[in-house]
Amino acid sequence: MPQTFRLRARRPWLTLYFIPTVPIGGPELFVQCDQCKQTWDPTVMQMDQATHEMAAAEQFVDETIRSAVVVTLIDGSISEAEIAALLDLGSDRLGREFDREELGRLCSIAQQNGIKAANYVLTVSTRWDQGQRVEALQAMFLAASAEGELSDEKLKVLAEMREILNLSDNEYEAAIEATLR
């Protein structure tokens, strides 16, 4: 879906007691999305379509891995089975190799910042298409069910994901059943 962007500028100021007083540099250009208000360096406008699609695909994989991590951490800890499932998920299903150290860093960031699975997925899923939403749900389910049984907390969060990802009951059930096969 096409989106509109604006080229904007801001100027850094020297502040005294939180009051901008003297400009200390020239204008700094940035690009801002009119819809989500995110900002980027202006060089993003020089990207060709293939490079943009590749960057978007890499971003989706990273967001899916983080989503699976925060769902796994719902119960406050991560087991060896969950670690193995997350590492396999990255390499086998998502095509991105990462190691225990990077996984540990992701877990630490999520726990230190108190990142809630529902809030994170709600935020990042706005740019996912329907296929990506299903794929992300499957990744979250695989990570959450790594120990065999799902805790009540994880079941609740996965059920919440159906609504957050805007999936019908049939789409949700089909995604879970496909994952179990």
Secondary structure, DSSP 8 states (H G I E B T S, - for coil): ----EEEEEE--EEEETTEEEEE-S--EEEEEETTT--EE-GGGGG--HHHHHHHHHHHHHHHHHHHHHHHHGGGS---HHHHHHHHHIIIIIS-----HHHHHHHHHHHHHTT--HHHHHHHHGGG--HHHHHHHHHHHHHHHTTTSS--HHHHHHHHHHHHHTT--HHHHHHHHHHHH-
